[in-house]
């Protein structure tokens, strides 16, 4: 998919979690979060963030998830996240690569 930054600018956007996918490869188990953002023309654009799953409360994964849900958690039910709204930060790294981070919890 090609996304034009004429439609979606870098910065913070309201988003909906449209899917959470399990990804397995030789490096381990990952979760891919798909966020859908609507632009000013009401077009929808998907951004994803893929994180290596870790059970450690000191891990980047845990900090990212707690920022997304707005509190510390002991158990993550990914299916309960689908359809929830949040605010994400989108940063363009190069022509086809974006960094996506939650900046406010689900609402």
Backbone bond lengths (Angstrom), bond angles and torsions (degrees), N, CA, C in turn:
res aa  C-N    CA-C-N  psi(-1)  N-CA   C-N-CA  omega(-1)  CA-C   N-CA-C  phi
1 X - - - 1.446 - - 1.522 108.35 -
2 X 1.294 116.67 137.58 1.451 122.39 175.11 1.516 108.62 -107.88
3 X 1.305 116.46 128.83 1.456 121.41 179.96 1.512 108.10 -115.37
4 X 1.303 116.45 128.20 1.451 121.29 178.11 1.517 109.39 -89.51
5 X 1.315 116.47 128.61 1.456 119.36 177.66 1.521 111.12 -75.26
6 X 1.338 117.39 1.31 1.458 119.24 168.22 1.526 108.63 -71.29
7 X 1.354 115.94 -26.98 1.462 121.38 -179.88 1.520 112.34 -91.93
8 X 1.317 117.22 -41.25 1.464 122.30 -179.27 1.524 107.41 -124.59
9 X 1.308 116.27 119.26 1.461 119.67 179.88 1.523 109.85 -90.96
10 X 1.317 115.26 160.01 1.447 119.14 172.87 1.527 107.56 -64.28
11 X 1.288 115.34 151.38 1.455 119.83 178.96 1.512 111.19 128.54
12 X 1.307 115.99 -159.82 1.459 121.84 -176.84 1.522 110.67 -93.58
13 X 1.339 114.32 139.22 1.459 121.09 -178.96 1.522 110.03 -140.96
14 X 1.331 115.72 144.82 1.460 119.82 168.93 1.513 107.17 -70.08
15 X 1.327 115.97 138.11 1.462 120.49 -176.70 1.522 110.05 -142.10
16 X 1.320 114.51 160.87 1.467 122.82 174.51 1.519 107.31 -118.06
17 X 1.317 116.79 136.24 1.466 119.80 174.63 1.528 106.12 -78.35
18 X 1.321 116.11 110.14 1.460 119.22 -176.60 1.523 112.67 -93.21
19 X 1.327 117.80 -19.46 1.465 119.61 177.99 1.522 109.30 -166.91
20 X 1.326 115.03 154.19 1.463 122.81 170.13 1.520 105.51 -130.81
21 X 1.330 116.08 117.53 1.460 121.77 -175.62 1.528 110.26 -110.42
22 X 1.325 116.06 143.32 1.452 121.35 173.01 1.516 108.05 -87.85
23 X 1.325 116.56 133.33 1.461 122.06 -179.95 1.526 107.71 -127.70
24 X 1.325 115.62 128.32 1.462 121.10 177.44 1.517 108.38 -119.72
25 X 1.318 116.10 135.89 1.457 120.28 171.18 1.523 108.19 -148.56
26 X 1.330 117.53 -174.90 1.463 119.99 -175.90 1.523 113.33 -62.70
27 X 1.335 117.12 -18.31 1.465 120.58 179.09 1.518 113.17 -87.66
28 X 1.333 117.61 -10.10 1.455 119.55 177.75 1.513 114.48 133.16
29 X 1.317 114.48 -155.57 1.455 124.04 -174.43 1.522 108.82 -104.28
30 X 1.346 116.20 131.08 1.461 123.06 -178.54 1.528 109.55 -129.56
31 X 1.316 115.80 157.73 1.462 121.65 169.07 1.516 107.93 -117.46
32 X 1.335 116.19 133.27 1.463 121.60 176.22 1.527 107.40 -109.18
33 X 1.320 115.65 117.50 1.458 122.39 177.37 1.518 108.15 -95.01
34 X 1.331 116.69 126.43 1.457 121.78 177.51 1.526 107.21 -104.61
35 X 1.332 115.87 120.19 1.460 122.82 178.70 1.522 108.74 -108.37
36 X 1.320 117.21 134.59 1.458 122.15 177.08 1.517 108.59 -108.91
37 X 1.335 115.50 127.56 1.462 123.36 -178.99 1.523 107.36 -119.90
38 X 1.329 117.33 134.94 1.464 121.86 174.92 1.514 108.96 -97.67
39 X 1.335 116.17 136.97 1.464 119.41 178.05 1.523 109.88 -90.18
40 X 1.298 115.76 -178.38 1.471 120.57 -177.14 1.524 112.53 -65.69
41 X 1.346 117.19 -15.85 1.461 121.21 177.91 1.529 111.09 -97.59
42 X 1.325 116.85 8.66 1.463 124.54 179.82 1.527 112.78 67.15
43 X 1.324 117.10 23.64 1.454 121.22 169.74 1.521 107.19 -84.95
44 X 1.332 116.27 149.78 1.457 119.54 179.47 1.522 110.29 -106.60
45 X 1.329 115.76 140.12 1.456 122.96 179.21 1.521 108.04 -130.40
46 X 1.324 116.72 136.89 1.457 121.19 179.08 1.516 110.85 -100.95
47 X 1.324 114.94 138.18 1.448 123.27 172.96 1.519 106.65 -126.06
48 X 1.312 117.58 145.86 1.457 119.00 178.91 1.525 110.98 -126.60
49 X 1.305 114.09 154.72 1.458 122.24 173.78 1.523 106.47 -133.25
50 X 1.329 116.92 125.76 1.454 121.91 -179.35 1.517 108.66 -112.49
51 X 1.329 114.72 126.17 1.465 121.02 -174.28 1.518 110.69 -126.27
52 X 1.332 116.23 136.18 1.461 120.47 174.28 1.522 108.31 -72.58
53 X 1.313 115.62 127.39 1.461 121.44 -176.60 1.530 109.70 -73.29
54 X 1.310 114.72 133.59 1.463 121.42 177.34 1.517 108.60 -141.53
55 X 1.323 116.39 140.34 1.457 121.08 177.83 1.514 113.66 -87.30
56 X 1.318 116.42 -3.10 1.464 120.47 -177.92 1.526 111.15 -79.37
57 X 1.323 116.08 134.20 1.465 120.36 177.22 1.525 111.93 -73.38
58 X 1.324 117.88 -6.14 1.462 122.20 176.99 1.533 111.58 -96.82
59 X 1.312 117.58 -2.73 1.465 121.36 -174.45 1.529 112.36 -78.76
60 X 1.315 114.63 157.17 1.470 121.14 174.00 1.523 109.58 -59.65
61 X 1.340 117.90 -40.33 1.468 122.73 179.01 1.531 110.42 -56.23
62 X 1.319 117.63 -48.76 1.465 121.07 -177.84 1.529 111.55 -64.85
63 X 1.337 117.37 -42.95 1.468 120.23 178.40 1.528 110.60 -63.01
64 X 1.321 117.81 -40.81 1.461 122.88 179.95 1.536 110.04 -63.78
65 X 1.332 116.51 -46.50 1.474 121.61 -179.35 1.522 111.07 -65.37
66 X 1.324 118.21 -44.90 1.460 119.16 -179.68 1.527 111.37 -65.42
67 X 1.309 117.88 -32.65 1.458 120.72 174.64 1.536 109.75 -65.83
68 X 1.326 116.30 -39.30 1.468 120.66 179.85 1.528 111.87 -66.56
69 X 1.317 117.68 -45.95 1.464 119.94 -175.92 1.533 112.74 -88.88
70 X 1.331 117.38 -13.85 1.454 120.20 174.12 1.507 115.55 85.28
71 X 1.333 117.07 11.99 1.460 120.31 178.92 1.525 108.98 -164.75
72 X 1.319 116.05 164.19 1.460 119.81 174.78 1.523 108.44 -72.39
73 X 1.320 115.41 146.32 1.459 120.19 -178.28 1.524 110.10 -131.47
74 X 1.331 115.06 157.01 1.459 121.22 174.32 1.522 111.07 -109.22
75 X 1.332 115.70 -21.79 1.459 121.32 -177.70 1.520 108.10 -143.58
76 X 1.327 116.83 136.25 1.459 121.56 -179.36 1.519 109.50 -112.74
77 X 1.333 116.74 116.13 1.460 123.00 173.94 1.528 107.18 -100.63
78 X 1.323 117.33 96.59 1.460 120.79 -174.00 1.516 112.88 -63.23
79 X 1.330 117.88 -30.99 1.466 119.44 -179.35 1.523 111.66 -65.30
80 X 1.340 117.55 -27.11 1.472 120.27 179.97 1.536 111.58 -74.27
81 X 1.334 117.92 -13.77 1.453 121.71 -179.27 1.531 113.10 -84.06
82 X 1.323 116.64 -24.78 1.465 120.70 -175.31 1.529 110.14 -64.62
83 X 1.334 114.25 128.88 1.459 121.48 -179.02 1.519 113.69 93.35
84 X 1.331 117.40 -11.47 1.465 120.84 179.97 1.524 110.42 -74.43
85 X 1.323 115.26 151.65 1.453 121.87 178.84 1.523 110.12 -100.77
86 X 1.322 116.29 149.30 1.454 122.47 177.07 1.524 107.77 -156.41
87 X 1.281 116.24 -175.43 1.470 121.60 176.49 1.522 106.86 -121.64
88 X 1.342 116.46 131.24 1.455 120.75 -178.75 1.525 110.51 -121.63
89 X 1.302 115.10 157.23 1.459 122.38 172.95 1.522 107.43 -105.85
90 X 1.331 116.64 127.72 1.461 122.35 179.63 1.522 107.87 -114.21
91 X 1.332 115.34 124.84 1.456 121.41 178.95 1.522 107.99 -126.03
92 X 1.335 116.51 127.72 1.465 121.26 179.03 1.525 108.30 -80.78
93 X 1.357 116.30 122.72 1.459 121.02 178.38 1.524 111.14 -93.74
94 X 1.335 116.42 -39.73 1.463 122.49 171.67 1.520 107.37 -156.67
95 X 1.314 118.92 -168.43 1.461 121.60 -172.59 1.522 114.28 -55.97
96 X 1.331 118.07 -34.08 1.462 120.34 -175.94 1.521 113.65 -125.35
97 X 1.313 118.21 12.51 1.458 120.87 -176.05 1.524 109.84 -127.30
98 X 1.334 114.83 131.82 1.453 121.45 -177.36 1.514 109.26 -129.00
99 X 1.306 116.57 148.80 1.450 122.73 172.59 1.522 106.90 -104.47
100 X 1.328 116.85 129.55 1.466 122.08 -177.04 1.526 108.55 -125.88
101 X 1.335 115.92 126.69 1.464 121.55 -179.96 1.520 109.17 -137.23
102 X 1.348 117.48 138.92 1.459 119.09 173.98 1.518 109.92 -70.57
103 X 1.323 116.43 136.63 1.468 120.38 177.82 1.521 111.93 -115.56
104 X 1.304 117.34 -14.16 1.455 119.73 171.38 1.521 108.38 -147.38
105 X 1.294 115.04 154.46 1.465 120.66 -171.60 1.533 112.40 -73.41
106 X 1.305 112.99 172.71 1.452 121.29 -179.10 1.517 111.07 -61.69
107 X 1.312 115.31 145.16 1.469 120.49 175.39 1.503 109.79 -144.78
